[in-house]
Amino acid sequence: MDLLAAEISQRHGFRSLKVASNISMEDVLDEKPVGVEYGRLDNGLHYYVRYNSKPKMVAALALALAIKVGSVAEEEAERGVAHIVKHLAFSGTQNYTNHDIVKFLESIGAEFGACQNASTSADETIYELLVPVDKPQLLSLAISILAEFTSEVQVSSEDLEKERGVVLEEYRGSRNANGWMQDAH
């Protein structure tokens, strides 16, 4: 199980989400994690709250949406569709068009890549947003963005061509021993 941890920076109040790699898959996790308050809302949403002493008077919310489908659901001719859809989600949805999602997140200090990112693997796609919580409306907007990612992604021909190049370049960059082993797995 991978755990997400938020890193704080002085410039924006937060910087990035990182995967904690010091946890073994064989380790049994405590029923209640130490230093974390957590629960489940009536709608099924799980939440985790952890106190950080630095920086003082700053709070940030790490939102992650995990969709339990990835490239394993693709036929050979569809290879890469989950990856490109992940990229295109940030370009536009039903209620957020013309890269408004990225513009909004950058306007609140959430740098693209550091505080707004996504990943795709064989069996899941994860969207991550890190937003400050000093203004309640930001939380509502961030949650609405994640909700849009589940079923409202809209694709323009222009964005598809632009992201196709990005995805192909990422693919070319992964053509090494690790990439071949991952493909074989």
KOLVEX-870193 format. One record per residue (C-alpha): residue number from 1; residue in three letters; x, y, z. Coordinates in Angstrom, 3 decimals, decimal comma, always signed. Layout:
<pts>
<resi->NUM&resn->ALA&X->X&Y->Y&Z->Z>
...
</pts>
This chain:
<pts>
<resi->1&resn->MET&X->+0,000&Y->+0,000&Z->+0,000>
<resi->2&resn->ASP&X->+1,400&Y->+3,423&Z->-0,933>
<resi->3&resn->LEU&X->+0,798&Y->+6,312&Z->+1,416>
<resi->4&resn->LEU&X->+0,651&Y->+9,946&Z->+0,358>
<resi->5&resn->ALA&X->+2,406&Y->+12,561&Z->+2,429>
<resi->6&resn->ALA&X->+2,183&Y->+16,311&Z->+1,937>
<resi->7&resn->GLU&X->+5,394&Y->+18,342&Z->+1,929>
<resi->8&resn->ILE&X->+5,203&Y->+21,968&Z->+3,012>
<resi->9&resn->SER&X->+7,123&Y->+24,874&Z->+1,473>
<resi->10&resn->GLN&X->+7,375&Y->+28,475&Z->+2,617>
<resi->11&resn->ARG&X->+6,650&Y->+29,911&Z->-0,830>
<resi->12&resn->HIS&X->+3,074&Y->+28,667&Z->-1,275>
<resi->13&resn->GLY&X->+2,369&Y->+27,023&Z->+2,050>
<resi->14&resn->PHE&X->+2,619&Y->+23,577&Z->+0,432>
<resi->15&resn->ARG&X->+4,630&Y->+21,911&Z->-2,289>
<resi->16&resn->SER&X->+3,961&Y->+18,351&Z->-3,326>
<resi->17&resn->LEU&X->+2,488&Y->+14,946&Z->-2,733>
<resi->18&resn->LYS&X->+4,987&Y->+12,130&Z->-2,448>
<resi->19&resn->VAL&X->+4,662&Y->+8,405&Z->-2,125>
<resi->20&resn->ALA&X->+6,111&Y->+7,041&Z->+1,104>
<resi->21&resn->SER&X->+8,328&Y->+4,163&Z->-0,020>
<resi->22&resn->ASN&X->+9,466&Y->+2,943&Z->+3,381>
<resi->23&resn->ILE&X->+6,445&Y->+0,703&Z->+3,893>
<resi->24&resn->SER&X->+6,598&Y->-2,965&Z->+3,017>
<resi->25&resn->MET&X->+3,601&Y->-4,687&Z->+1,451>
<resi->26&resn->GLU&X->+3,926&Y->-7,361&Z->+4,146>
<resi->27&resn->ASP&X->+3,680&Y->-4,876&Z->+7,032>
<resi->28&resn->VAL&X->+0,382&Y->-4,998&Z->+8,887>
<resi->29&resn->LEU&X->-0,919&Y->-1,470&Z->+9,323>
<resi->30&resn->ASP&X->-2,401&Y->-0,442&Z->+12,647>
<resi->31&resn->GLU&X->-6,170&Y->-0,287&Z->+12,690>
<resi->32&resn->LYS&X->-5,869&Y->+3,383&Z->+13,644>
<resi->33&resn->PRO&X->-2,786&Y->+5,166&Z->+12,243>
<resi->34&resn->VAL&X->-0,773&Y->+7,070&Z->+14,868>
<resi->35&resn->GLY&X->-1,267&Y->+10,831&Z->+14,759>
<resi->36&resn->VAL&X->-4,076&Y->+10,678&Z->+12,219>
<resi->37&resn->GLU&X->-7,777&Y->+11,297&Z->+12,658>
<resi->38&resn->TYR&X->-9,822&Y->+9,563&Z->+10,048>
<resi->39&resn->GLY&X->-13,318&Y->+8,533&Z->+9,190>
<resi->40&resn->ARG&X->-15,842&Y->+7,851&Z->+6,496>
<resi->41&resn->LEU&X->-18,647&Y->+10,182&Z->+5,475>
<resi->42&resn->ASP&X->-22,180&Y->+8,971&Z->+4,745>
<resi->43&resn->ASN&X->-21,448&Y->+9,216&Z->+1,003>
<resi->44&resn->GLY&X->-18,537&Y->+6,752&Z->+1,346>
<resi->45&resn->LEU&X->-15,725&Y->+9,321&Z->+1,134>
<resi->46&resn->HIS&X->-12,804&Y->+8,431&Z->+3,404>
<resi->47&resn->TYR&X->-10,879&Y->+11,263&Z->+5,057>
<resi->48&resn->TYR&X->-7,611&Y->+11,479&Z->+6,994>
<resi->49&resn->VAL&X->-6,429&Y->+14,494&Z->+9,011>
<resi->50&resn->ARG&X->-2,887&Y->+14,877&Z->+10,338>
<resi->51&resn->TYR&X->-1,467&Y->+17,761&Z->+12,346>
<resi->52&resn->ASN&X->+1,785&Y->+19,388&Z->+11,171>
<resi->53&resn->SER&X->+3,487&Y->+21,957&Z->+13,399>
<resi->54&resn->LYS&X->+5,332&Y->+23,736&Z->+10,566>
<resi->55&resn->PRO&X->+4,672&Y->+26,094&Z->+8,994>
<resi->56&resn->LYS&X->+2,509&Y->+27,677&Z->+11,673>
<resi->57&resn->MET&X->-0,979&Y->+28,910&Z->+10,840>
<resi->58&resn->VAL&X->-1,039&Y->+27,125&Z->+7,477>
<resi->59&resn->ALA&X->-3,315&Y->+24,274&Z->+6,559>
<resi->60&resn->ALA&X->-3,481&Y->+22,322&Z->+3,345>
<resi->61&resn->LEU&X->-5,708&Y->+19,542&Z->+2,150>
<resi->62&resn->ALA&X->-4,404&Y->+16,658&Z->+0,070>
<resi->63&resn->LEU&X->-7,253&Y->+15,321&Z->-2,013>
<resi->64&resn->ALA&X->-6,784&Y->+12,114&Z->-3,944>
<resi->65&resn->LEU&X->-9,252&Y->+10,402&Z->-6,223>
<resi->66&resn->ALA&X->-8,354&Y->+6,795&Z->-7,001>
<resi->67&resn->ILE&X->-10,222&Y->+5,236&Z->-9,899>
<resi->68&resn->LYS&X->-9,778&Y->+1,487&Z->-9,819>
<resi->69&resn->VAL&X->-9,124&Y->+1,093&Z->-13,539>
<resi->70&resn->GLY&X->-6,002&Y->+1,572&Z->-15,610>
<resi->71&resn->SER&X->-4,240&Y->+0,159&Z->-18,635>
<resi->72&resn->VAL&X->-5,094&Y->-3,451&Z->-17,750>
<resi->73&resn->ALA&X->-8,654&Y->-2,758&Z->-18,974>
<resi->74&resn->GLU&X->-7,386&Y->-1,686&Z->-22,405>
<resi->75&resn->GLU&X->-7,249&Y->-3,882&Z->-25,493>
<resi->76&resn->GLU&X->-3,947&Y->-3,869&Z->-27,400>
<resi->77&resn->ALA&X->-5,276&Y->-1,297&Z->-29,901>
<resi->78&resn->GLU&X->-6,355&Y->+0,943&Z->-26,980>
<resi->79&resn->ARG&X->-2,985&Y->+0,895&Z->-25,200>
<resi->80&resn->GLY&X->-2,343&Y->+4,329&Z->-23,653>
<resi->81&resn->VAL&X->-5,967&Y->+5,529&Z->-23,521>
<resi->82&resn->ALA&X->-6,063&Y->+5,646&Z->-19,687>
<resi->83&resn->HIS&X->-2,826&Y->+7,648&Z->-19,727>
<resi->84&resn->ILE&X->-3,992&Y->+10,232&Z->-22,242>
<resi->85&resn->VAL&X->-7,415&Y->+10,604&Z->-20,574>
<resi->86&resn->LYS&X->-5,579&Y->+11,348&Z->-17,316>
<resi->87&resn->HIS&X->-3,718&Y->+14,172&Z->-19,094>
<resi->88&resn->LEU&X->-6,845&Y->+15,476&Z->-20,818>
<resi->89&resn->ALA&X->-8,839&Y->+15,665&Z->-17,574>
<resi->90&resn->PHE&X->-6,881&Y->+18,775&Z->-16,579>
<resi->91&resn->SER&X->-7,667&Y->+20,392&Z->-19,960>
<resi->92&resn->GLY&X->-11,417&Y->+20,391&Z->-19,670>
<resi->93&resn->THR&X->-14,545&Y->+18,893&Z->-18,195>
<resi->94&resn->GLN&X->-18,236&Y->+19,711&Z->-18,462>
<resi->95&resn->ASN&X->-18,032&Y->+22,635&Z->-16,014>
<resi->96&resn->TYR&X->-14,352&Y->+23,589&Z->-16,361>
<resi->97&resn->THR&X->-13,261&Y->+24,379&Z->-19,910>
<resi->98&resn->ASN&X->-10,245&Y->+25,896&Z->-21,622>
<resi->99&resn->HIS&X->-7,736&Y->+24,729&Z->-18,970>
<resi->100&resn->ASP&X->-9,760&Y->+26,491&Z->-16,237>
<resi->101&resn->ILE&X->-8,851&Y->+23,730&Z->-13,756>
<resi->102&resn->VAL&X->-5,129&Y->+24,424&Z->-14,051>
<resi->103&resn->LYS&X->-5,728&Y->+28,201&Z->-14,019>
<resi->104&resn->PHE&X->-7,847&Y->+27,963&Z->-10,861>
<resi->105&resn->LEU&X->-5,405&Y->+25,709&Z->-9,022>
<resi->106&resn->GLU&X->-2,439&Y->+27,909&Z->-9,958>
<resi->107&resn->SER&X->-4,383&Y->+30,989&Z->-8,797>
<resi->108&resn->ILE&X->-4,551&Y->+29,509&Z->-5,274>
<resi->109&resn->GLY&X->-0,846&Y->+28,631&Z->-5,290>
<resi->110&resn->ALA&X->-1,110&Y->+24,980&Z->-6,308>
<resi->111&resn->GLU&X->+1,727&Y->+24,550&Z->-8,803>
<resi->112&resn->PHE&X->+1,074&Y->+22,150&Z->-11,675>
<resi->113&resn->GLY&X->+3,014&Y->+18,948&Z->-11,112>
<resi->114&resn->ALA&X->+3,868&Y->+19,731&Z->-7,506>
<resi->115&resn->CYS&X->+0,378&Y->+20,270&Z->-6,071>
<resi->116&resn->GLN&X->-1,830&Y->+19,043&Z->-8,901>
<resi->117&resn->ASN&X->-0,874&Y->+15,836&Z->-10,573>
<resi->118&resn->ALA&X->-2,069&Y->+12,403&Z->-11,591>
<resi->119&resn->SER&X->-0,678&Y->+8,958&Z->-12,267>
<resi->120&resn->THR&X->-1,831&Y->+5,921&Z->-14,180>
<resi->121&resn->SER&X->-0,786&Y->+2,330&Z->-13,617>
<resi->122&resn->ALA&X->-2,043&Y->-1,016&Z->-14,841>
<resi->123&resn->ASP&X->-4,931&Y->-1,104&Z->-12,383>
<resi->124&resn->GLU&X->-5,662&Y->+2,450&Z->-11,244>
<resi->125&resn->THR&X->-5,633&Y->+6,125&Z->-12,098>
<resi->126&resn->ILE&X->-5,044&Y->+8,589&Z->-9,263>
<resi->127&resn->TYR&X->-5,699&Y->+12,325&Z->-9,385>
<resi->128&resn->GLU&X->-4,077&Y->+14,415&Z->-6,632>
<resi->129&resn->LEU&X->-4,788&Y->+17,983&Z->-5,577>
<resi->130&resn->LEU&X->-3,197&Y->+19,835&Z->-2,673>
<resi->131&resn->VAL&X->-5,197&Y->+22,931&Z->-1,713>
<resi->132&resn->PRO&X->-5,014&Y->+25,414&Z->+1,160>
<resi->133&resn->VAL&X->-7,996&Y->+25,249&Z->+3,507>
<resi->134&resn->ASP&X->-8,046&Y->+28,827&Z->+4,789>
<resi->135&resn->LYS&X->-11,004&Y->+29,561&Z->+2,489>
<resi->136&resn->PRO&X->-13,865&Y->+27,022&Z->+2,721>
<resi->137&resn->GLN&X->-14,994&Y->+27,605&Z->-0,869>
<resi->138&resn->LEU&X->-11,633&Y->+26,268&Z->-2,133>
<resi->139&resn->LEU&X->-12,356&Y->+22,849&Z->-0,636>
<resi->140&resn->SER&X->-15,750&Y->+22,733&Z->-2,337>
<resi->141&resn->LEU&X->-14,243&Y->+23,715&Z->-5,703>
<resi->142&resn->ALA&X->-11,417&Y->+21,174&Z->-5,392>
<resi->143&resn->ILE&X->-13,869&Y->+18,387&Z->-4,594>
<resi->144&resn->SER&X->-16,040&Y->+19,419&Z->-7,553>
<resi->145&resn->ILE&X->-12,986&Y->+19,176&Z->-9,827>
<resi->146&resn->LEU&X->-12,287&Y->+15,634&Z->-8,647>
<resi->147&resn->ALA&X->-15,948&Y->+14,771&Z->-9,170>
<resi->148&resn->GLU&X->-15,720&Y->+16,076&Z->-12,754>
<resi->149&resn->PHE&X->-12,710&Y->+13,804&Z->-13,364>
<resi->150&resn->THR&X->-14,876&Y->+10,722&Z->-12,699>
<resi->151&resn->SER&X->-17,253&Y->+11,150&Z->-15,627>
<resi->152&resn->GLU&X->-17,235&Y->+14,608&Z->-17,181>
<resi->153&resn->VAL&X->-13,873&Y->+14,857&Z->-19,021>
<resi->154&resn->GLN&X->-14,345&Y->+16,567&Z->-22,379>
<resi->155&resn->VAL&X->-11,790&Y->+16,342&Z->-25,156>
<resi->156&resn->SER&X->-11,072&Y->+18,841&Z->-27,903>
<resi->157&resn->SER&X->-9,140&Y->+17,836&Z->-31,023>
<resi->158&resn->GLU&X->-6,526&Y->+20,494&Z->-30,264>
<resi->159&resn->ASP&X->-5,943&Y->+19,265&Z->-26,705>
<resi->160&resn->LEU&X->-5,855&Y->+15,641&Z->-27,883>
<resi->161&resn->GLU&X->-3,092&Y->+16,391&Z->-30,401>
<resi->162&resn->LYS&X->-1,113&Y->+18,418&Z->-27,860>
<resi->163&resn->GLU&X->-1,349&Y->+15,732&Z->-25,156>
<resi->164&resn->ARG&X->-0,677&Y->+12,916&Z->-27,636>
<resi->165&resn->GLY&X->+2,808&Y->+14,377&Z->-28,118>
<resi->166&resn->VAL&X->+3,354&Y->+14,673&Z->-24,368>
<resi->167&resn->VAL&X->+2,220&Y->+11,092&Z->-23,711>
<resi->168&resn->LEU&X->+4,349&Y->+9,699&Z->-26,561>
<resi->169&resn->GLU&X->+7,389&Y->+11,541&Z->-25,222>
<resi->170&resn->GLU&X->+6,752&Y->+10,139&Z->-21,739>
<resi->171&resn->TYR&X->+6,450&Y->+6,666&Z->-23,292>
<resi->172&resn->ARG&X->+9,718&Y->+7,095&Z->-25,208>
<resi->173&resn->GLY&X->+11,410&Y->+8,224&Z->-22,003>
<resi->174&resn->SER&X->+10,297&Y->+5,039&Z->-20,240>
<resi->175&resn->ARG&X->+11,841&Y->+2,755&Z->-22,891>
<resi->176&resn->ASN&X->+14,610&Y->+1,426&Z->-20,693>
<resi->177&resn->ALA&X->+15,141&Y->-1,731&Z->-18,634>
<resi->178&resn->ASN&X->+12,607&Y->-0,613&Z->-15,994>
<resi->179&resn->GLY&X->+9,996&Y->+0,127&Z->-18,639>
<resi->180&resn->TRP&X->+10,492&Y->-3,222&Z->-20,371>
<resi->181&resn->MET&X->+10,235&Y->-5,068&Z->-17,053>
<resi->182&resn->GLN&X->+7,052&Y->-3,170&Z->-16,180>
<resi->183&resn->ASP&X->+5,548&Y->-4,036&Z->-19,584>
<resi->184&resn->ALA&X->+6,422&Y->-7,698&Z->-19,109>
<resi->185&resn->HIS&X->+4,887&Y->-7,681&Z->-15,636>
</pts>
